[in-house]
Amino acid sequence: MVRRRETSKKRAPFGVPQEVILLSGRDVWPYTFIADDSSGGCGKVAMPADAAIEDVQAAVFTRLADLTRTFHGVEIGIVWSPLTPDSWVGRVDSLTTDVGPPP
């Protein structure tokens, strides 16, 4: 009898993001996120210092949305607000993607 090799699911390296802190920088914009399981992570967006903040925020959103979709199967949205003159905080909400049948 042939047996199927047992595979174990890998745990996601972080929970679903809840909050993001974005700092302005020179050619690199660092960000940190905090997840719902008290984990988190950080990253950098390589963009010039004079880049539009909306473009930088969109780049951060794209990265976090892709990771959250891949590891948790959840779609997210981020609402940004200024924290200080050179930093922003983003509140992350999970979005439902289940839509009922068309009428």
Order of alpha helices (4+ residues) and beta strands (2+ residues): beta-beta-beta-alpha-beta-beta
